[in-house]
Each structure stands twice: as C-alpha cells, then as structure tokens.
C-alpha cells in the first residue's frame, strides 16, 4: 500500500486548492494512506475528510523552529513512500528533504529542492494553480487535475439549514492580505443595490467581525445577517453550497457538488 504525505502549510485558499491532489491520488490509489500537513488553524478545512488518514498540524506561531524539528522527526517515523511539497519555502523544503521518504517531490523554486529526488519546474503563466500543483504528481497519475473539494458533514449541513429558507448570497469581505481586500465601502454599496428578495450572509473568522459589523451597520436590514465567527470552515462551506452566488476577495471553500 502506498503511503503519501502532501505538505501545504500556507493559507486557507492554498489548502483548498491543494485538496485537488488528494482527489487525484485517491482516484489512482484508492487503497493508499494519504496524510496532509497544514499550519495550525487550517485543520478545520479537512475535518472528517474521507480520503485522509491523518491531518498533521504544524504550529508556526508558537515556537516555530522547535515545532518544525518535532514535525520533521514525526514525519521520518512515518516512513512515507512519497512526500509531495506544494510550497516553495525553505521550512517545508527542510521537512521534505529530511523526511526519509523514498521519493521527495517539490517545485524547483524551493530553496532546498536540490535535495529532493524530483524537482518540478514551477512555471508562472496561463496555468491555473491546480494545474501547476498537478505537475507534482503527474508522473504517477496523469496531467489532468481533479477539482478541489471539501467535505462538510451531515452535522455541518444541519447547522446551517435554518439559513436556507429563501434565496441568499454569501459575502466574505475579509482577506489575510489587505491588498486583496475589497474596500468595505464598496461591499456596503454593492449590498444596497441587491434585489430586495435576496438575503445576505456575511461570513468570516472571529477576527473579521469588526469588518463585518461595519458593513452591516451600513445596511441595517433584517435581510443582512452577520455570521462572522459563528460558523466553522465546513459549516460556511455547507452554507455556500446552496447560495445563489458567493462573493469573496481572494479564495473561498470549494463546494462539494450535490450527488
């Protein structure tokens, strides 16, 4: 049985995009053991994922280097067949190079890629990110990327069912990067111009509540509901699933299609 580790310890959207690798690996190796390494705080995206054996969590805020070396030792104990590093930074390069895996795969722009068994060109151009990521595993799958996907549970769906009684949209107005954040005044103006029958749900983390409250204050209507800090990643995904439209700055959870 093949044993894989995928490393993506960047931000939420990066993890969501990297879930396409899980889908493709599972399609080709349905009996494989697949683990996924994320930064602490993003593990909720992968809760209950049906194709993952384990989600490894690296705390990058508290004792970053100490936790890095602890994670390196843990990864070495697992004896993976393949470690697939989606990132281009030295820390994850170290995790990959010293993983003890039979094969280590990453982009050539990683500073430690010279120590990987397979260096994949990272080409910026007309390719989507999931296409670039797929190149990491193309040699033992194919060059056709799967769609990214998250898996809200039945409990997640039940949690947000009460919000789905009428047509609605979701707005996620915040971003980790301020330069990618649409101005709050523009969000407020956009919401004011929506049809009267549309309910608006504002989504975000607890840290986004001040921004969401500011937008809400500009549109004091029972049809504008601030849910920031009240829903988990997967509960937000479950709510997005049936929205008329989802509006975001940068990236957002990928919705599991109805079957």
N, C-alpha and C positions, 0 to 999 in steps of 0.2 A: 504493500500500500504506500502510495506517495504521500509525503509529508511536506506541506508548503507553509511558508510564512510570508505575508505581504506586509510591508512597512510603509505607513503613511502617517506621520506624526505632525502634519501641518494643520490647517484649519478645517472647519466644518465642510465647506464645499469641496475641498480637496479629498476628504474622506469619502464623501458621497460619490464623486467621480471615480474614485478607485474601487468602489464596490463592483464596477463592471468587470474587474479582474476576478473577483470571487465568482461571479456568474459564469465567466468563460472557463475558469479552472474546474468548476463543478460540472459543467457540461461535458468536458473531456475526461475528467477523472471523478466520476460520481462517488467513488468509494474513498477518495483521498481525504486526508486530515488537513484542514486548512485553518490556520491561525492568522490573526490580523493585529498588528501593533498600532496603537493610536496614542496621542497625547492625552493626559488626564483631562477630563471634561468632555471629550468627544465619544466616550464609550457608549453613551446612551443611544447613539445612532445605530449601533449594531446589536442592541439587546435582543436576545431571542432569535438571532439570525439563523435560519435553518441549515445553512451550509458551512457555518463556522463551528469549529470545535471549541476554540477559546479566543477571547479578546484580551490581548496583553496591553497593559496601561503603563506608560512612562510619564512620571510626574516631572515636567520640565520647569516648574516654577519653584518647587521646594527642593533644595539640594540636587540641582540638575545633574552635575557631574557624578556625584555619588550614585544617584539612581540610574544614570547611564551605565556605569560599570556593573551595577547589580543586574540590570537588564541584559547586559552582554553575557554575564555568567549564566543567567537563566536560559537565554537563547541557546547557548552552547550545550546545555544539558539536554535540550530537546532533540538534538541531532537531526535537524531538518534535511530533507533531500535538496530543496531549493529555497533560498531566501530571495525574495523579489523586492527590491527597494525602489519605490516610486519617486523618492526625493533626491535632491541634488545638493545636500548639505553634508558637511563633514561628520557631524554627530551620527547621523544614520549611516553614513559611509563606514564609520567605525563599527557600528553594530553589525553591518553586513560583512565587512572584511574579516571580522573576528568571530563570526557566528559558528564556525566549524561545520557549516553546511557543505554538502557535496558540490553544490553549484551555487554561486552567488551572482546575482544579476542586477544591474543598475544602469543608470544613464552615464554616458561618458563625461558629463559635466560635473559629476560628483567629484570632489577633490581627492577621494580615496578610491576612485574607480579603477586605478591601475592594479589594485589588489583584488578586484572582482574576477571571477572566471569568465564572465561575459559582460562586455561593455557595449551598450546600445546607444547609437547616436541620438542625441536629443535635438530635434530639428524644429525650429520655430518657423511656421509658415501657415499654409492654409489648412492644416490638420486640426481637428478638434482634440482636446486634451485626452479624451478616452481612446482616440486613435493612437496618439503618442504612447500612452500607457500600454496599449495592447502590444506594441512592438517589444515590450519586455518579455512577453510570454509567447510571441508568435512562433518561435522555433519549436515549441512543443504543444501548441494548439493550432492556431491559424492567424491570419492577419485581419480577421473580421471581428471588431469589438462587440461585446454584448452591451446592452443598455444598463446603466447604473440602476440599482434598485435597493430600496429599504423595505422592511417588513414590519409594519405596525401589527400588534397583536389584537386579538378579539377585545381584550380589555381596553386597549387604546382606542379602538373604534367606538366602543360603548361609551367611553369617557366623553367623546365629542359629539355623540349622536344628537344631543339636545340642541346643538347649534345649527342643525341642518334642516330646520323646518321650512325655510324659504330660500330663494336664490341669494347667494352670497359670494363675496370675493374675500381673499385674504391679502393683507398688506404687511410685508416685513420691512420696516423702514430703516433698520439699522444695518451696520456693517462693521466688521473688525477694522477695516481700512476706511478712514474718514474720507479719503479721496474718491472712494467708490460709493459714497453715501449721497443719495438724492436729498436736496435740501428739504427740511421739514415743512417749510412754507409751500414748497411745490407739492408735497404729499397732501397737505391740507387743501390746497386749491384743487387738486385732482379729485379728492373725495367729494368736495362740494359739487362737482359737475356730474357726479354719477346719477343714474336714474333713481327715482325715489323708492322703487321696489327692491333695491339691492341693499343687503346688509353688509357691513364692512367689519371684518375681524382684524384687529391689529395684533401681530404676532412678534415675539421676541423673547430674549432672555430676561431674567430679573434686572440685569444691568441696563436693559433697553427701556425700562418702564418710564423713566423721566421723559425720554423722547416720545414714546407712545402717548403719554399723558398730555404732552404739549400739543400733539396733533389732535388728540381727542378734544382738548379744550377749544380748539379752533372749529370743531364740528360737534357741538353739544347736542347730539341726537341719539335717541334710543336705537337707531339703526347703525351706530358706530360703537363697537364694543372692544374695549382694550383687554386682550387676553395675555399680554406680555407677562412672563414669569409664572404663568398658571398652567402651562402645558409643557410636557416633555418634548424632545425632538420627535419621537414617533407619534405622539398624540397630535402634534402640529401637522405631521405628515398625513395622518388619518383625516384631519380636517381639510387639508388641501386637496385631498383626493376627489372630493365631490364639489369643489368650488367652480363657479362659472369661469374664474380666472384667478391666478395667483401672481401678485406683483412683488418683486424683490429687487434689491440693488445689484447683488453680485451673484450669489448662488443660493439654492434652496434645496430641501429634501426632494429626492426623486420619488415620484409616486408609484406605488405598486399597482399595476393595472388590474382592473376587475377581471375575474375569470368566470 
